[in-house]
Amino acid sequence: MQEQITHGIQATNLADILERVLDKGIVIAGDIKIQLADVELLNIKIRLLVASVDKAKEMGINWWENDPYLSTRANKLEEENAELRGQLERCAATATDS
Protein backbone atom coordinates (compact mmCIF):
# COMPACT_ATOMS: atom_id res chain seq x y z
CA MET A 1 0.00 0.00 0.00
CA GLN A 2 2.92 2.33 0.69
CA GLU A 3 4.07 1.91 -2.95
CA GLN A 4 0.76 3.22 -4.32
CA ILE A 5 0.94 6.39 -2.21
CA THR A 6 4.56 7.04 -3.22
CA HIS A 7 3.71 6.47 -6.87
CA GLY A 8 0.76 8.88 -6.65
CA ILE A 9 2.96 11.60 -5.12
CA GLN A 10 5.61 11.15 -7.81
CA ALA A 11 2.99 11.47 -10.57
CA THR A 12 1.67 14.66 -8.99
CA ASN A 13 5.18 16.10 -8.79
CA LEU A 14 5.83 15.24 -12.42
CA ALA A 15 2.53 16.86 -13.42
CA ASP A 16 3.42 19.98 -11.42
CA ILE A 17 6.84 20.18 -13.03
CA LEU A 18 5.37 19.75 -16.50
CA GLU A 19 2.75 22.42 -15.81
CA ARG A 20 5.43 24.86 -14.63
CA VAL A 21 7.67 24.17 -17.63
CA LEU A 22 4.82 24.67 -20.09
CA ASP A 23 3.61 27.79 -18.28
CA LYS A 24 7.01 29.49 -18.01
CA GLY A 25 8.88 27.81 -20.84
CA ILE A 26 12.38 26.38 -20.81
CA VAL A 27 15.23 26.88 -23.28
CA ILE A 28 17.96 24.32 -23.86
CA ALA A 29 20.89 25.46 -25.97
CA GLY A 30 23.98 23.68 -27.17
CA ASP A 31 26.61 23.67 -29.89
CA ILE A 32 28.27 20.75 -31.63
CA LYS A 33 31.56 21.38 -33.40
CA ILE A 34 33.64 18.86 -35.29
CA GLN A 35 37.19 19.94 -36.04
CA LEU A 36 40.12 18.15 -37.58
CA ALA A 37 43.59 19.71 -37.29
CA ASP A 38 42.10 23.14 -36.46
CA VAL A 39 39.81 22.99 -39.51
CA GLU A 40 36.15 23.26 -38.65
CA LEU A 41 34.27 20.57 -40.55
CA LEU A 42 30.84 20.88 -38.99
CA ASN A 43 29.14 23.37 -36.69
CA ILE A 44 25.62 22.71 -35.44
CA LYS A 45 23.77 25.08 -33.13
CA ILE A 46 20.87 23.47 -31.31
CA ARG A 47 18.19 25.54 -29.60
CA LEU A 48 15.18 23.86 -28.02
CA LEU A 49 12.23 25.69 -26.51
CA VAL A 50 9.65 23.78 -24.51
CA ALA A 51 6.53 25.81 -23.74
CA SER A 52 2.78 25.73 -24.13
CA VAL A 53 1.25 27.05 -27.34
CA ASP A 54 -0.16 30.05 -25.47
CA LYS A 55 3.23 30.89 -23.94
CA ALA A 56 4.97 30.49 -27.31
CA LYS A 57 2.47 32.83 -28.98
CA GLU A 58 2.95 35.29 -26.12
CA MET A 59 6.69 35.25 -26.91
CA GLY A 60 5.97 35.84 -30.62
CA ILE A 61 6.70 32.29 -31.76
CA ASN A 62 4.11 30.80 -34.12
CA TRP A 63 6.08 29.10 -36.91
CA TRP A 64 3.75 26.08 -36.91
CA GLU A 65 0.92 28.27 -38.22
CA ASN A 66 2.80 28.79 -41.50
CA ASP A 67 4.35 25.34 -41.84
CA PRO A 68 2.60 23.51 -44.71
CA TYR A 69 3.08 20.15 -42.99
CA LEU A 70 1.37 21.31 -39.81
CA SER A 71 -1.32 23.75 -40.89
CA THR A 72 -4.05 23.75 -43.55
CA ARG A 73 -3.87 27.56 -43.47
CA ALA A 74 -0.25 27.33 -44.65
CA ASN A 75 -1.33 25.21 -47.63
CA LYS A 76 -3.78 27.93 -48.64
CA LEU A 77 -1.01 30.53 -48.33
CA GLU A 78 1.30 28.46 -50.53
CA GLU A 79 -1.43 28.10 -53.18
CA GLU A 80 -2.11 31.84 -53.04
CA ASN A 81 1.62 32.59 -53.37
CA ALA A 82 1.91 30.28 -56.38
CA GLU A 83 -1.09 31.98 -58.00
CA LEU A 84 0.36 35.44 -57.36
CA ARG A 85 3.74 34.39 -58.78
CA GLY A 86 1.98 33.17 -61.91
CA GLN A 87 0.18 36.49 -62.24
CA LEU A 88 3.46 38.37 -61.84
CA GLU A 89 5.13 36.24 -64.50
CA ARG A 90 2.23 36.86 -66.91
CA CYS A 91 2.40 40.61 -66.20
CA ALA A 92 6.17 40.61 -66.77
CA ALA A 93 5.74 38.67 -70.03
CA THR A 94 3.06 41.09 -71.19
CA ALA A 95 5.26 44.09 -70.31
CA THR A 96 8.22 42.72 -72.29
CA ASP A 97 5.99 41.92 -75.31
CA SER A 98 4.78 45.53 -75.46
Secondary structure, DSSP 8 states (H G I E B T S, - for coil): -HHHHHHHHHHHHHHHHHHHHHHH-EEEEEEEEEEETTEEEEEEEEEEEE--HHHHHHTT--GGGS-TTT-HHHHHHHHHHHHHHHHHHHHHHHHHH-
